[in-house]
């Protein structure tokens, strides 16, 4: 079995870095838009994660901009 392309902690750290927050300040169910995350930054994250082998769809992430939802989507993609 191969290791996941990214982990929830990696995802949280990447989001925090791109919005200029401390990762510990971002809860799993926090709305990332409230932290200033916009569509351009989401696309940047999708590209970054794609380079690590995780292909995500913008519409799936935009549906619910929380780490819990994003991790759920990422976990399903990594299991495929």
Phi and psi in radians as a Rosetta constraint file:
Dihedral C 1 N 2 CA 2 C 2 CIRCULARHARMONIC -1.550 0.35
Dihedral N 2 CA 2 C 2 N 3 CIRCULARHARMONIC 2.705 0.35
Dihedral C 2 N 3 CA 3 C 3 CIRCULARHARMONIC -1.247 0.35
Dihedral N 3 CA 3 C 3 N 4 CIRCULARHARMONIC 2.619 0.35
Dihedral C 3 N 4 CA 4 C 4 CIRCULARHARMONIC -1.059 0.35
Dihedral N 4 CA 4 C 4 N 5 CIRCULARHARMONIC 2.623 0.35
Dihedral C 4 N 5 CA 5 C 5 CIRCULARHARMONIC -1.071 0.35
Dihedral N 5 CA 5 C 5 N 6 CIRCULARHARMONIC -0.718 0.35
Dihedral C 5 N 6 CA 6 C 6 CIRCULARHARMONIC -2.504 0.35
Dihedral N 6 CA 6 C 6 N 7 CIRCULARHARMONIC 2.833 0.35
Dihedral C 6 N 7 CA 7 C 7 CIRCULARHARMONIC -1.961 0.35
Dihedral N 7 CA 7 C 7 N 8 CIRCULARHARMONIC 2.969 0.35
Dihedral C 7 N 8 CA 8 C 8 CIRCULARHARMONIC -1.054 0.35
Dihedral N 8 CA 8 C 8 N 9 CIRCULARHARMONIC -0.699 0.35
Dihedral C 8 N 9 CA 9 C 9 CIRCULARHARMONIC -1.119 0.35
Dihedral N 9 CA 9 C 9 N 10 CIRCULARHARMONIC -0.681 0.35
Dihedral C 9 N 10 CA 10 C 10 CIRCULARHARMONIC -1.132 0.35
Dihedral N 10 CA 10 C 10 N 11 CIRCULARHARMONIC -0.760 0.35
Dihedral C 10 N 11 CA 11 C 11 CIRCULARHARMONIC -1.065 0.35
Dihedral N 11 CA 11 C 11 N 12 CIRCULARHARMONIC -0.791 0.35
Dihedral C 11 N 12 CA 12 C 12 CIRCULARHARMONIC -1.078 0.35
Dihedral N 12 CA 12 C 12 N 13 CIRCULARHARMONIC -0.770 0.35
Dihedral C 12 N 13 CA 13 C 13 CIRCULARHARMONIC -1.123 0.35
Dihedral N 13 CA 13 C 13 N 14 CIRCULARHARMONIC -0.719 0.35
Dihedral C 13 N 14 CA 14 C 14 CIRCULARHARMONIC -1.130 0.35
Dihedral N 14 CA 14 C 14 N 15 CIRCULARHARMONIC -0.754 0.35
Dihedral C 14 N 15 CA 15 C 15 CIRCULARHARMONIC -1.098 0.35
Dihedral N 15 CA 15 C 15 N 16 CIRCULARHARMONIC -0.819 0.35
Dihedral C 15 N 16 CA 16 C 16 CIRCULARHARMONIC -1.032 0.35
Dihedral N 16 CA 16 C 16 N 17 CIRCULARHARMONIC -0.753 0.35
Dihedral C 16 N 17 CA 17 C 17 CIRCULARHARMONIC -1.082 0.35
Dihedral N 17 CA 17 C 17 N 18 CIRCULARHARMONIC -0.758 0.35
Dihedral C 17 N 18 CA 18 C 18 CIRCULARHARMONIC -1.283 0.35
Dihedral N 18 CA 18 C 18 N 19 CIRCULARHARMONIC -0.396 0.35
Dihedral C 18 N 19 CA 19 C 19 CIRCULARHARMONIC -1.852 0.35
Dihedral N 19 CA 19 C 19 N 20 CIRCULARHARMONIC 0.023 0.35
Dihedral C 19 N 20 CA 20 C 20 CIRCULARHARMONIC 1.270 0.35
Dihedral N 20 CA 20 C 20 N 21 CIRCULARHARMONIC 0.624 0.35
Dihedral C 20 N 21 CA 21 C 21 CIRCULARHARMONIC -2.052 0.35
Dihedral N 21 CA 21 C 21 N 22 CIRCULARHARMONIC 2.851 0.35
Dihedral C 21 N 22 CA 22 C 22 CIRCULARHARMONIC -1.385 0.35
Dihedral N 22 CA 22 C 22 N 23 CIRCULARHARMONIC 2.327 0.35
Dihedral C 22 N 23 CA 23 C 23 CIRCULARHARMONIC -0.949 0.35
Dihedral N 23 CA 23 C 23 N 24 CIRCULARHARMONIC -0.571 0.35
Dihedral C 23 N 24 CA 24 C 24 CIRCULARHARMONIC -1.211 0.35
Dihedral N 24 CA 24 C 24 N 25 CIRCULARHARMONIC -0.254 0.35
Dihedral C 24 N 25 CA 25 C 25 CIRCULARHARMONIC -1.481 0.35
Dihedral N 25 CA 25 C 25 N 26 CIRCULARHARMONIC -0.183 0.35
Dihedral C 25 N 26 CA 26 C 26 CIRCULARHARMONIC -1.825 0.35
Dihedral N 26 CA 26 C 26 N 27 CIRCULARHARMONIC 1.936 0.35
Dihedral C 26 N 27 CA 27 C 27 CIRCULARHARMONIC -1.439 0.35
Dihedral N 27 CA 27 C 27 N 28 CIRCULARHARMONIC 2.794 0.35
Dihedral C 27 N 28 CA 28 C 28 CIRCULARHARMONIC -1.024 0.35
Dihedral N 28 CA 28 C 28 N 29 CIRCULARHARMONIC -0.614 0.35
Dihedral C 28 N 29 CA 29 C 29 CIRCULARHARMONIC -1.817 0.35
Dihedral N 29 CA 29 C 29 N 30 CIRCULARHARMONIC 0.152 0.35
Dihedral C 29 N 30 CA 30 C 30 CIRCULARHARMONIC -1.219 0.35
Dihedral N 30 CA 30 C 30 N 31 CIRCULARHARMONIC 2.448 0.35
Dihedral C 30 N 31 CA 31 C 31 CIRCULARHARMONIC -1.303 0.35
Dihedral N 31 CA 31 C 31 N 32 CIRCULARHARMONIC 2.017 0.35
Dihedral C 31 N 32 CA 32 C 32 CIRCULARHARMONIC -1.187 0.35
Dihedral N 32 CA 32 C 32 N 33 CIRCULARHARMONIC -0.381 0.35
Dihedral C 32 N 33 CA 33 C 33 CIRCULARHARMONIC -1.124 0.35
Dihedral N 33 CA 33 C 33 N 34 CIRCULARHARMONIC -0.602 0.35
Dihedral C 33 N 34 CA 34 C 34 CIRCULARHARMONIC -1.100 0.35
Dihedral N 34 CA 34 C 34 N 35 CIRCULARHARMONIC -0.374 0.35
Dihedral C 34 N 35 CA 35 C 35 CIRCULARHARMONIC -1.587 0.35
Dihedral N 35 CA 35 C 35 N 36 CIRCULARHARMONIC -0.004 0.35
Dihedral C 35 N 36 CA 36 C 36 CIRCULARHARMONIC 1.716 0.35
Dihedral N 36 CA 36 C 36 N 37 CIRCULARHARMONIC 0.142 0.35
Dihedral C 36 N 37 CA 37 C 37 CIRCULARHARMONIC -1.224 0.35
Dihedral N 37 CA 37 C 37 N 38 CIRCULARHARMONIC 2.272 0.35
Dihedral C 37 N 38 CA 38 C 38 CIRCULARHARMONIC -2.122 0.35
Dihedral N 38 CA 38 C 38 N 39 CIRCULARHARMONIC 3.081 0.35
Dihedral C 38 N 39 CA 39 C 39 CIRCULARHARMONIC -1.108 0.35
Dihedral N 39 CA 39 C 39 N 40 CIRCULARHARMONIC -0.601 0.35
Dihedral C 39 N 40 CA 40 C 40 CIRCULARHARMONIC -1.107 0.35
Dihedral N 40 CA 40 C 40 N 41 CIRCULARHARMONIC -0.764 0.35
Dihedral C 40 N 41 CA 41 C 41 CIRCULARHARMONIC -1.187 0.35
Dihedral N 41 CA 41 C 41 N 42 CIRCULARHARMONIC -0.641 0.35
Dihedral C 41 N 42 CA 42 C 42 CIRCULARHARMONIC -1.075 0.35
Dihedral N 42 CA 42 C 42 N 43 CIRCULARHARMONIC -0.765 0.35
Dihedral C 42 N 43 CA 43 C 43 CIRCULARHARMONIC -1.098 0.35
Dihedral N 43 CA 43 C 43 N 44 CIRCULARHARMONIC -0.649 0.35
Dihedral C 43 N 44 CA 44 C 44 CIRCULARHARMONIC -1.095 0.35
Dihedral N 44 CA 44 C 44 N 45 CIRCULARHARMONIC -0.760 0.35
Dihedral C 44 N 45 CA 45 C 45 CIRCULARHARMONIC -1.113 0.35
Dihedral N 45 CA 45 C 45 N 46 CIRCULARHARMONIC -0.759 0.35
Dihedral C 45 N 46 CA 46 C 46 CIRCULARHARMONIC -1.044 0.35
Dihedral N 46 CA 46 C 46 N 47 CIRCULARHARMONIC -0.731 0.35
Dihedral C 46 N 47 CA 47 C 47 CIRCULARHARMONIC -1.127 0.35
Dihedral N 47 CA 47 C 47 N 48 CIRCULARHARMONIC -0.792 0.35
Dihedral C 47 N 48 CA 48 C 48 CIRCULARHARMONIC -1.049 0.35
Dihedral N 48 CA 48 C 48 N 49 CIRCULARHARMONIC -0.806 0.35
Dihedral C 48 N 49 CA 49 C 49 CIRCULARHARMONIC -1.222 0.35
Dihedral N 49 CA 49 C 49 N 50 CIRCULARHARMONIC -0.561 0.35
Dihedral C 49 N 50 CA 50 C 50 CIRCULARHARMONIC -1.099 0.35
Dihedral N 50 CA 50 C 50 N 51 CIRCULARHARMONIC -0.637 0.35
Dihedral C 50 N 51 CA 51 C 51 CIRCULARHARMONIC -1.152 0.35
Dihedral N 51 CA 51 C 51 N 52 CIRCULARHARMONIC -0.365 0.35
Dihedral C 51 N 52 CA 52 C 52 CIRCULARHARMONIC -1.640 0.35
Dihedral N 52 CA 52 C 52 N 53 CIRCULARHARMONIC 0.097 0.35
Dihedral C 52 N 53 CA 53 C 53 CIRCULARHARMONIC 1.701 0.35
Dihedral N 53 CA 53 C 53 N 54 CIRCULARHARMONIC 0.089 0.35
Dihedral C 53 N 54 CA 54 C 54 CIRCULARHARMONIC -1.878 0.35
Dihedral N 54 CA 54 C 54 N 55 CIRCULARHARMONIC 1.897 0.35
Dihedral C 54 N 55 CA 55 C 55 CIRCULARHARMONIC -1.626 0.35
Dihedral N 55 CA 55 C 55 N 56 CIRCULARHARMONIC 2.005 0.35
Dihedral C 55 N 56 CA 56 C 56 CIRCULARHARMONIC -2.085 0.35
Dihedral N 56 CA 56 C 56 N 57 CIRCULARHARMONIC 2.699 0.35
Dihedral C 56 N 57 CA 57 C 57 CIRCULARHARMONIC -1.818 0.35
Dihedral N 57 CA 57 C 57 N 58 CIRCULARHARMONIC 2.300 0.35
Dihedral C 57 N 58 CA 58 C 58 CIRCULARHARMONIC -0.963 0.35
Dihedral N 58 CA 58 C 58 N 59 CIRCULARHARMONIC -0.778 0.35
Dihedral C 58 N 59 CA 59 C 59 CIRCULARHARMONIC -1.058 0.35
Dihedral N 59 CA 59 C 59 N 60 CIRCULARHARMONIC -0.670 0.35
Dihedral C 59 N 60 CA 60 C 60 CIRCULARHARMONIC -1.121 0.35
Dihedral N 60 CA 60 C 60 N 61 CIRCULARHARMONIC -0.705 0.35
Dihedral C 60 N 61 CA 61 C 61 CIRCULARHARMONIC -1.296 0.35
Dihedral N 61 CA 61 C 61 N 62 CIRCULARHARMONIC -0.671 0.35
Dihedral C 61 N 62 CA 62 C 62 CIRCULARHARMONIC -1.173 0.35
Dihedral N 62 CA 62 C 62 N 63 CIRCULARHARMONIC -0.434 0.35
Dihedral C 62 N 63 CA 63 C 63 CIRCULARHARMONIC -0.961 0.35
Dihedral N 63 CA 63 C 63 N 64 CIRCULARHARMONIC -0.696 0.35
Dihedral C 63 N 64 CA 64 C 64 CIRCULARHARMONIC -2.649 0.35
Dihedral N 64 CA 64 C 64 N 65 CIRCULARHARMONIC 1.709 0.35
Dihedral C 64 N 65 CA 65 C 65 CIRCULARHARMONIC -1.399 0.35
Dihedral N 65 CA 65 C 65 N 66 CIRCULARHARMONIC 1.163 0.35
Dihedral C 65 N 66 CA 66 C 66 CIRCULARHARMONIC -2.241 0.35
Dihedral N 66 CA 66 C 66 N 67 CIRCULARHARMONIC 2.689 0.35
Dihedral C 66 N 67 CA 67 C 67 CIRCULARHARMONIC -1.101 0.35
Dihedral N 67 CA 67 C 67 N 68 CIRCULARHARMONIC -0.633 0.35
Dihedral C 67 N 68 CA 68 C 68 CIRCULARHARMONIC -1.040 0.35
Dihedral N 68 CA 68 C 68 N 69 CIRCULARHARMONIC -0.820 0.35
Dihedral C 68 N 69 CA 69 C 69 CIRCULARHARMONIC -1.164 0.35
Dihedral N 69 CA 69 C 69 N 70 CIRCULARHARMONIC -0.810 0.35
Dihedral C 69 N 70 CA 70 C 70 CIRCULARHARMONIC -1.042 0.35
Dihedral N 70 CA 70 C 70 N 71 CIRCULARHARMONIC -0.714 0.35
Dihedral C 70 N 71 CA 71 C 71 CIRCULARHARMONIC -1.166 0.35
Dihedral N 71 CA 71 C 71 N 72 CIRCULARHARMONIC -0.648 0.35
Dihedral C 71 N 72 CA 72 C 72 CIRCULARHARMONIC -1.051 0.35
Dihedral N 72 CA 72 C 72 N 73 CIRCULARHARMONIC -0.806 0.35
Dihedral C 72 N 73 CA 73 C 73 CIRCULARHARMONIC -1.118 0.35
Dihedral N 73 CA 73 C 73 N 74 CIRCULARHARMONIC -0.824 0.35
Dihedral C 73 N 74 CA 74 C 74 CIRCULARHARMONIC -1.085 0.35
Dihedral N 74 CA 74 C 74 N 75 CIRCULARHARMONIC -0.707 0.35
Dihedral C 74 N 75 CA 75 C 75 CIRCULARHARMONIC -1.088 0.35
Dihedral N 75 CA 75 C 75 N 76 CIRCULARHARMONIC -0.724 0.35
Dihedral C 75 N 76 CA 76 C 76 CIRCULARHARMONIC -1.116 0.35
Dihedral N 76 CA 76 C 76 N 77 CIRCULARHARMONIC -0.750 0.35
Dihedral C 76 N 77 CA 77 C 77 CIRCULARHARMONIC -1.163 0.35
Dihedral N 77 CA 77 C 77 N 78 CIRCULARHARMONIC -0.658 0.35
Dihedral C 77 N 78 CA 78 C 78 CIRCULARHARMONIC -1.250 0.35
Dihedral N 78 CA 78 C 78 N 79 CIRCULARHARMONIC -0.443 0.35
Dihedral C 78 N 79 CA 79 C 79 CIRCULARHARMONIC -1.361 0.35
Dihedral N 79 CA 79 C 79 N 80 CIRCULARHARMONIC -0.357 0.35
